[in-house]
Structure formats: structure tokens, C-alpha cells
Amino acid sequence: MSLQKDTSQIYNSRIIHTFIKFIENKYRHINIRTLLRTAGMESYQVYDENHWFTQGEVDRFYEVVKNMTGNDNIARKQEDMPPHRMQSALWGNMCSDLWARSRRMR
């Protein structure tokens, strides 16, 4: 039995875009183009509201964000953002999921 890589596109680009806005606000020294390039994402994908990312793409993005910010708990930090700044109801769930997944990977 072989394991297949999940290619289901389940995270809308607006979630990544919101994460980027958080990084631009709190970690101004980070070059977003470099972050996206390192994560294997293109800016047009992030700014296209009809684009969706796979779990693997979002996991890779989160790992790059943690490395570039030096903050292993950055998904927890974003939860401190006021609700009116959130663009998606899924945002909090995604960050909680990423934080939990990163804790299990240790």
C-alpha cells in the first residue's frame, strides 16, 4: 500500500494574505517576496481570492514564517489580533491547527 500525497486545495488564499498582513505589521524587517519565494508561493496566487492552497503548501509556508520570524508560536500570536482585522472565519482555525501540528512534530 502506498501513501499518496494529499493534493486537496483546502485553504483559500485570503488566509495566507491575512497572515502576510500580520507579518507586515508585526515583523516589518521580513521581505514578503523572499518569504513567498522560499515557501514556493507566488504573489499572484496569494492576491487571487479564487486561489486555494493544499495542506502541504500551507505547512511549508508556516515553517518558513517560523524560521524567518524566529517565533515558533507565531500562529498563537496572530490569535491576539482583534476580530475586526480577521478576513476569514477559517483564519483562527487554520492557525490553531498549524500551531497544534507544529507541537506534534517536535
DSSP file (Angstrom, degrees, kcal/mol; ACC not computed):
  #  RESIDUE AA STRUCTURE BP1 BP2  ACC     N-H-->O    O-->H-N    N-H-->O    O-->H-N    TCO  KAPPA ALPHA  PHI   PSI    X-CA   Y-CA   Z-CA
    1    1 A M              0   0    0      0, 0.0     2,-0.3     0, 0.0     0, 0.0   0.000 360.0 360.0 360.0 128.0    0.0    0.0    0.0
    2    2 A S        -     0   0    0      0, 0.0     2,-0.5     0, 0.0     0, 0.0  -0.790 360.0-124.9-104.4 146.9    1.5    3.4   -1.0
    3    3 A L        -     0   0    0     -2,-0.3     2,-0.4     0, 0.0     0, 0.0  -0.759  24.2-148.0 -88.4 130.2    0.7    6.7    0.7
    4    4 A Q        -     0   0    0     -2,-0.5     2,-0.3     1,-0.0     0, 0.0  -0.780  18.8-114.6 -98.9 142.9   -0.5    9.3   -1.6
    5    5 A K        -     0   0    0     -2,-0.4     2,-0.5     1,-0.1    -1,-0.0  -0.589  33.2-117.3 -74.3 131.0    0.3   13.0   -1.1
    6    6 A D        +     0   0    0     -2,-0.3    50,-0.4     1,-0.1    49,-0.1  -0.574  35.6 174.9 -73.2 120.6   -2.9   14.9   -0.3
    7    7 A T        +     0   0    0     -2,-0.5     2,-0.3    47,-0.1    -1,-0.1   0.149  28.6 136.1-112.1  17.1   -3.4   17.5   -3.1
    8    8 A S        -     0   0    0      1,-0.1     2,-1.0     2,-0.0    47,-0.6  -0.504  53.6-136.7 -67.4 127.0   -6.8   18.8   -1.9
    9    9 A Q  E     +A   54   0A   0     -2,-0.3    45,-0.3    45,-0.2    -1,-0.1  -0.764  44.7 149.7 -88.4 105.2   -6.8   22.5   -2.1
   10   10 A I  E     +     0   0A   0     43,-1.5     2,-0.6    -2,-1.0    44,-0.2   0.533  43.9  73.8-119.2 -10.7   -8.5   23.5    1.2
   11   11 A Y  E    S-A   53   0A   0     42,-2.4    42,-3.3    83,-0.0    -1,-0.1  -0.932  72.1-136.7-114.2 118.9   -7.1   26.9    2.3
   12   12 A N  E >>  -A   52   0A   0     -2,-0.6     3,-1.8    40,-0.2     4,-0.8  -0.390  22.1-118.2 -69.5 147.7   -8.2   30.0    0.4
   13   13 A S  H 3> S+     0   0    0     38,-2.6     4,-2.8    35,-0.3     5,-0.2   0.731 108.4  73.3 -59.9 -23.8   -5.5   32.5   -0.5
   14   14 A R  H 3> S+     0   0    0     37,-0.3     4,-2.2    35,-0.2    -1,-0.3   0.821  92.8  56.0 -61.7 -29.1   -7.2   35.1    1.7
   15   15 A I  H <> S+     0   0    0     -3,-1.8     4,-2.0     2,-0.2    -1,-0.2   0.939 110.1  43.0 -67.6 -46.8   -6.0   33.2    4.8
   16   16 A I  H  X S+     0   0    0     -4,-0.8     4,-2.5     1,-0.2    -2,-0.2   0.906 112.6  54.6 -64.5 -40.7   -2.4   33.4    3.6
   17   17 A H  H  X S+     0   0    0     -4,-2.8     4,-2.2    29,-0.3    -2,-0.2   0.906 108.2  48.7 -59.6 -42.5   -2.9   37.1    2.6
   18   18 A T  H  X S+     0   0    0     -4,-2.2     4,-2.0     2,-0.2    -1,-0.2   0.898 109.8  51.7 -64.6 -40.5   -4.2   37.9    6.1
   19   19 A F  H  X S+     0   0    0     -4,-2.0     4,-2.3     1,-0.2    -2,-0.2   0.910 109.1  51.2 -61.7 -41.6   -1.2   36.1    7.6
   20   20 A I  H  X S+     0   0    0     -4,-2.5     4,-2.9     1,-0.2    -2,-0.2   0.902 107.2  52.6 -63.5 -41.1    1.1   38.2    5.4
   21   21 A K  H  X S+     0   0    0     -4,-2.2     4,-1.6     1,-0.2    -1,-0.2   0.894 108.8  50.9 -61.5 -38.7   -0.6   41.4    6.6
   22   22 A F  H  X S+     0   0    0     -4,-2.0     4,-2.7     2,-0.2     5,-0.3   0.927 111.4  47.6 -61.7 -45.5    0.0   40.3   10.2
   23   23 A I  H  X S+     0   0    0     -4,-2.3     4,-3.1     1,-0.2     7,-0.2   0.914 109.5  52.9 -63.6 -43.2    3.7   39.7    9.4
   24   24 A E  H  < S+     0   0    0     -4,-2.9    -1,-0.2     1,-0.2    -2,-0.2   0.848 114.9  43.2 -59.6 -33.8    4.0   43.1    7.6
   25   25 A N  H  < S+     0   0    0     -4,-1.6     3,-0.3    -5,-0.2    -2,-0.2   0.891 127.8  25.5 -79.2 -42.0    2.5   44.8   10.7
   26   26 A K  H  < S+     0   0    0     -4,-2.7     2,-0.2     1,-0.2    -3,-0.2   0.703 129.4  36.8 -99.1 -23.3    4.5   42.9   13.4
   27   27 A Y    ><  +     0   0    0     -4,-3.1     3,-2.1    -5,-0.3    -1,-0.2  -0.559  63.6 164.7-130.5  66.1    7.7   41.8   11.6
   28   28 A R  T 3   +     0   0    0      1,-0.3    -1,-0.1    -3,-0.3    -4,-0.1   0.681  68.9  67.6 -62.6 -19.5    8.5   44.7    9.3
   29   29 A H  T 3  S+     0   0    0     -3,-0.1     2,-0.4     2,-0.1    -1,-0.3   0.612  79.2  99.1 -76.7 -11.2   12.0   43.5    8.6
   30   30 A I  S <  S-     0   0    0     -3,-2.1     2,-0.7    -7,-0.2     3,-0.1  -0.639  72.5-135.4 -84.1 129.6   10.8   40.5    6.7
   31   31 A N     >  -     0   0    0     -2,-0.4     4,-2.3     1,-0.2     5,-0.1  -0.743  11.6-158.0 -83.0 113.2   10.8   40.7    3.0
   32   32 A I  H  > S+     0   0    0     -2,-0.7     4,-2.8     1,-0.2     5,-0.2   0.869  90.0  55.6 -64.3 -38.4    7.5   39.2    1.8
   33   33 A R  H  > S+     0   0    0      1,-0.2     4,-2.6     2,-0.2    -1,-0.2   0.922 110.5  45.8 -60.0 -43.0    8.7   38.4   -1.7
   34   34 A T  H  > S+     0   0    0      2,-0.2     4,-2.8     1,-0.2     5,-0.2   0.909 111.5  52.5 -65.5 -42.2   11.5   36.4   -0.2
   35   35 A L  H  X S+     0   0    0     -4,-2.3     4,-2.0     2,-0.2    -2,-0.2   0.948 113.1  43.5 -57.7 -50.6    9.2   34.7    2.2
   36   36 A L  H  X>S+     0   0    0     -4,-2.8     5,-3.0     2,-0.2     4,-0.7   0.916 113.7  50.3 -63.8 -43.6    6.8   33.7   -0.6
   37   37 A R  H ><5S+     0   0    0     -4,-2.6     3,-1.0    -5,-0.2    -1,-0.2   0.922 111.7  48.2 -60.8 -44.4    9.6   32.5   -2.9
   38   38 A T  H 3<5S+     0   0    0     -4,-2.8    -1,-0.2     1,-0.3    -2,-0.2   0.849 111.5  50.7 -64.8 -34.5   11.1   30.4   -0.1
   39   39 A A  H 3<5S-     0   0    0     -4,-2.0    -1,-0.3    -5,-0.2    -2,-0.2   0.537 117.3-114.1 -80.5  -6.7    7.7   28.9    0.7
   40   40 A G  T <<5S+     0   0    0     -3,-1.0     2,-0.3    -4,-0.7    -3,-0.2   0.752  74.6 127.0  79.9  24.1    7.2   28.1   -3.0
   41   41 A M      < -     0   0    0     -5,-3.0     2,-0.4    -6,-0.2    -1,-0.3  -0.810  51.9-137.7-113.5 155.5    4.3   30.5   -3.4
   42   42 A E    >>  -     0   0    0     -2,-0.3     4,-1.6     1,-0.1     3,-0.7  -0.869  18.4-127.8-109.5 145.7    3.8   33.3   -5.9
   43   43 A S  H 3> S+     0   0    0     -2,-0.4     4,-2.3     1,-0.3     5,-0.2   0.860 109.7  59.2 -61.5 -34.6    2.4   36.7   -5.0
   44   44 A Y  H 3> S+     0   0    0      1,-0.2     4,-0.7     2,-0.2    -1,-0.3   0.847 104.2  52.2 -64.2 -30.4   -0.3   36.4   -7.7
   45   45 A Q  H <4 S+     0   0    0     -3,-0.7     3,-0.5     2,-0.2     6,-0.3   0.920 110.3  47.4 -67.7 -43.0   -1.6   33.2   -6.0
   46   46 A V  H  < S+     0   0    0     -4,-1.6   -29,-0.3     1,-0.2    -2,-0.2   0.871 115.1  44.9 -66.7 -37.4   -1.8   35.0   -2.6
   47   47 A Y  H  < S+     0   0    0     -4,-2.3     2,-0.8    -5,-0.2    -1,-0.2   0.517  91.4  91.9 -89.0  -4.2   -3.6   38.0   -4.0
   48   48 A D    ><  -     0   0    0     -4,-0.7     3,-2.1    -3,-0.5   -35,-0.3  -0.817  64.7-158.2 -89.1 108.7   -6.0   36.0   -6.2
   49   49 A E  T 3  S+     0   0    0     -2,-0.8   -35,-0.2     1,-0.3    -1,-0.1   0.592  89.7  58.3 -66.4  -9.1   -9.1   35.5   -4.0
   50   50 A N  T 3  S+     0   0    0    -38,-0.1     2,-0.3   -37,-0.1    -1,-0.3   0.328  84.5 103.4-100.5   6.7  -10.1   32.5   -6.0
   51   51 A H    <   -     0   0    0     -3,-2.1   -38,-2.6    -6,-0.3     2,-0.4  -0.690  53.0-162.2 -92.2 144.2   -6.8   30.6   -5.4
   52   52 A W  E     -A   12   0A   0     -2,-0.3     2,-0.3   -40,-0.2   -40,-0.2  -0.952   3.8-149.0-126.3 145.2   -6.6   27.7   -3.0
   53   53 A F  E     -A   11   0A   0    -42,-3.3   -42,-2.4    -2,-0.4   -43,-1.5  -0.811  16.1-121.3-112.5 153.1   -3.6   26.1   -1.3
   54   54 A T  E  >  -A    9   0A   0     -2,-0.3     4,-2.2   -45,-0.3     5,-0.2  -0.371  31.4-105.6 -82.7 167.9   -3.0   22.5   -0.2
   55   55 A Q  H  > S+     0   0    0    -47,-0.6     4,-2.7     1,-0.2     5,-0.2   0.904 122.2  53.1 -59.3 -41.9   -2.2   21.4    3.3
   56   56 A G  H  > S+     0   0    0    -50,-0.4     4,-2.4     1,-0.2    -1,-0.2   0.893 108.2  49.0 -62.4 -41.1    1.4   20.8    2.3
   57   57 A E  H  > S+     0   0    0      2,-0.2     4,-2.3     1,-0.2    -1,-0.2   0.909 113.7  46.0 -65.5 -41.7    1.7   24.3    0.8
   58   58 A V  H  X S+     0   0    0     -4,-2.2     4,-2.6     2,-0.2    -2,-0.2   0.891 111.8  51.7 -69.2 -39.1    0.3   25.9    3.9
   59   59 A D  H  X S+     0   0    0     -4,-2.7     4,-2.3     2,-0.2    -2,-0.2   0.924 111.0  47.9 -61.3 -44.2    2.5   23.8    6.2
   60   60 A R  H  X S+     0   0    0     -4,-2.4     4,-2.2     2,-0.2    -2,-0.2   0.915 111.2  51.0 -63.3 -43.0    5.6   24.8    4.1
   61   61 A F  H  X S+     0   0    0     -4,-2.3     4,-2.6     1,-0.2    -2,-0.2   0.930 110.4  49.5 -57.7 -46.9    4.5   28.5    4.3
   62   62 A Y  H  X S+     0   0    0     -4,-2.6     4,-2.6     1,-0.2    -2,-0.2   0.885 109.1  51.6 -63.2 -39.8    4.1   28.2    8.1
   63   63 A E  H  X S+     0   0    0     -4,-2.3     4,-2.3     2,-0.2    -1,-0.2   0.913 111.3  47.6 -62.7 -42.2    7.6   26.6    8.5
   64   64 A V  H  X S+     0   0    0     -4,-2.2     4,-2.9     2,-0.2     5,-0.2   0.915 111.2  51.3 -64.7 -42.7    9.2   29.4    6.5
   65   65 A V  H  X S+     0   0    0     -4,-2.6     4,-2.4     1,-0.2     6,-0.4   0.931 110.3  48.9 -59.6 -46.1    7.3   32.0    8.6
   66   66 A K  H  X>S+     0   0    0     -4,-2.6     4,-1.8     1,-0.2     5,-0.6   0.920 114.0  46.5 -60.5 -43.4    8.5   30.4   11.8
   67   67 A N  H  <5S+     0   0    0     -4,-2.3    -2,-0.2     1,-0.2    -1,-0.2   0.915 115.2  44.9 -65.1 -43.6   12.1   30.4   10.5
   68   68 A M  H  <5S+     0   0    0     -4,-2.9    -2,-0.2     1,-0.2    -1,-0.2   0.836 120.7  38.6 -73.3 -32.6   12.1   33.9    9.2
   69   69 A T  H  <5S-     0   0    0     -4,-2.4    -1,-0.2    -5,-0.2    -2,-0.2   0.717  97.2-134.8 -87.7 -21.8   10.4   35.4   12.3
   70   70 A G  T  <5 +     0   0    0     -4,-1.8     2,-0.6    -5,-0.3    -3,-0.2   0.677  68.2 122.8  73.4  16.7   12.2   33.2   14.8
   71   71 A N    > < -     0   0    0     -5,-0.6     3,-1.2    -6,-0.4    -1,-0.2  -0.905  41.9-175.6-118.8 103.9    8.9   32.7   16.5
   72   72 A D  T 3  S+     0   0    0     -2,-0.6     3,-0.2     1,-0.3    -1,-0.1   0.643  88.4  49.8 -70.8 -13.6    7.8   29.1   16.8
   73   73 A N  T >>  +     0   0    0      1,-0.2     4,-1.7    -7,-0.1     3,-1.0   0.005  68.7 124.6-112.3  27.1    4.5   30.2   18.3
   74   74 A I  H <>  +     0   0    0     -3,-1.2     4,-1.9     1,-0.3    -1,-0.2   0.817  69.8  59.8 -61.9 -30.7    3.6   32.8   15.7
   75   75 A A  H 3> S+     0   0    0     -3,-0.2     4,-0.6     1,-0.2    -1,-0.3   0.857 106.3  48.7 -65.2 -32.1    0.2   31.1   15.0
   76   76 A R  H X4 S+     0   0    0     -3,-1.0     3,-0.6     1,-0.2     4,-0.3   0.871 106.9  56.3 -71.7 -37.0   -0.7   31.7   18.6
   77   77 A K  H >< S+     0   0    0     -4,-1.7     3,-1.9     1,-0.2    -2,-0.2   0.888 100.0  57.9 -62.8 -39.9    0.4   35.3   18.4
   78   78 A Q  H >< S+     0   0    0     -4,-1.9     3,-2.2     1,-0.3    -1,-0.2   0.783  91.3  71.2 -64.1 -24.8   -2.0   36.1   15.5
   79   79 A E  T << S+     0   0    0     -3,-0.6    -1,-0.3    -4,-0.6    -2,-0.2   0.698  86.9  66.8 -65.3 -15.3   -4.9   35.0   17.7
   80   80 A D  T <  S+     0   0    0     -3,-1.9    -1,-0.3    -4,-0.3    -2,-0.2   0.564  76.7 110.8 -78.8  -8.1   -4.3   38.2   19.6
   81   81 A M  S <  S-     0   0    0     -3,-2.2     5,-0.1    -4,-0.2   -59,-0.0  -0.409  83.0-101.4 -66.3 141.1   -5.4   40.2   16.6
   82   82 A P    >   -     0   0    0      0, 0.0     3,-2.2     0, 0.0     4,-0.5  -0.350  29.3-119.1 -61.2 143.1   -8.7   42.0   17.0
   83   83 A P  G >  S+     0   0    0      0, 0.0     3,-1.5     0, 0.0    -2,-0.1   0.811 111.1  64.6 -56.2 -32.2  -11.6   40.1   15.3
   84   84 A H  G 3  S+     0   0    0      1,-0.3    -3,-0.0     3,-0.0     0, 0.0   0.683  98.2  56.7 -67.7 -13.7  -12.3   43.1   13.0
   85   85 A R  G <  S+     0   0    0     -3,-2.2    -1,-0.3     2,-0.0     2,-0.2   0.584  86.3  98.8 -89.2 -11.5   -8.9   42.6   11.5
   86   86 A M    <   -     0   0    0     -3,-1.5     3,-0.1    -4,-0.5   -71,-0.1  -0.538  53.1-167.7 -77.0 140.2   -9.6   39.0   10.5
   87   87 A Q  S    S+     0   0    0     -2,-0.2     2,-0.4     1,-0.2    -1,-0.1   0.548  70.6  35.4-102.2 -10.1  -10.7   38.4    6.9
   88   88 A S    >   -     0   0    0      1,-0.1     3,-1.0   -74,-0.1     4,-0.5  -0.999  62.8-140.0-148.0 140.0  -11.9   34.9    7.3
   89   89 A A  T 3> S+     0   0    0     -2,-0.4     4,-0.6     1,-0.2     3,-0.3   0.768 108.2  59.9 -65.8 -24.1  -13.7   32.8    9.9
   90   90 A L  H 3> S+     0   0    0      1,-0.2     4,-2.9     2,-0.1    -1,-0.2   0.682  83.7  83.6 -76.0 -17.2  -11.3   30.0    9.0
   91   91 A W  H <> S+     0   0    0     -3,-1.0     4,-2.4     1,-0.2     5,-0.2   0.917  91.2  44.4 -55.3 -51.9   -8.2   32.0    9.9
   92   92 A G  H  > S+     0   0    0     -4,-0.5     4,-2.3    -3,-0.3    -1,-0.2   0.892 114.5  50.3 -62.2 -39.9   -8.3   31.3   13.6
   93   93 A N  H  X S+     0   0    0     -4,-0.6     4,-2.5     2,-0.2    -1,-0.2   0.904 109.7  50.6 -65.0 -41.1   -8.9   27.6   13.0
   94   94 A M  H  X S+     0   0    0     -4,-2.9     4,-2.9     2,-0.2    -2,-0.2   0.932 112.2  46.5 -62.9 -45.2   -6.1   27.4   10.5
   95   95 A C  H  X S+     0   0    0     -4,-2.4     4,-2.6     2,-0.2    -1,-0.2   0.896 112.6  49.2 -67.2 -39.3   -3.6   29.0   12.9
   96   96 A S  H  X S+     0   0    0     -4,-2.3     4,-2.4    -5,-0.2    -1,-0.2   0.911 112.8  48.6 -63.3 -40.9   -4.8   26.8   15.8
   97   97 A D  H  X S+     0   0    0     -4,-2.5     4,-2.7     2,-0.2    -2,-0.2   0.922 112.2  47.9 -64.5 -45.0   -4.4   23.8   13.5
   98   98 A L  H  X S+     0   0    0     -4,-2.9     4,-2.5     2,-0.2    -2,-0.2   0.908 112.1  49.7 -63.4 -41.5   -0.9   24.8   12.4
   99   99 A W  H  X S+     0   0    0     -4,-2.6     4,-1.8     2,-0.2    -2,-0.2   0.937 112.8  46.5 -62.7 -45.9    0.2   25.5   16.0
  100  100 A A  H  X S+     0   0    0     -4,-2.4     4,-1.8     1,-0.2    -2,-0.2   0.906 112.6  50.2 -63.0 -42.3   -1.1   22.1   17.1
  101  101 A R  H  X S+     0   0    0     -4,-2.7     4,-1.4     1,-0.2    -1,-0.2   0.892 109.4  51.1 -63.5 -40.0    0.6   20.4   14.1
  102  102 A S  H  < S+     0   0    0     -4,-2.5     4,-0.5     1,-0.2    -1,-0.2   0.845 108.2  52.7 -68.1 -32.1    3.9   22.1   14.9
  103  103 A R  H >< S+     0   0    0     -4,-1.8     3,-0.7     1,-0.2    -1,-0.2   0.873 108.9  49.6 -68.5 -37.4    3.7   21.0   18.5
  104  104 A R  H 3< S+     0   0    0     -4,-1.8    -1,-0.2     1,-0.2    -2,-0.2   0.785 103.9  60.6 -71.4 -26.7    3.2   17.3   17.4
  105  105 A M  T 3<        0   0    0     -4,-1.4    -1,-0.2     1,-0.2    -2,-0.2   0.615 360.0 360.0 -78.3 -11.9    6.1   17.5   15.0
  106  106 A R    <         0   0    0     -3,-0.7    -1,-0.2    -4,-0.5    -2,-0.1   0.485 360.0 360.0 -73.5 360.0    8.6   18.2   17.9
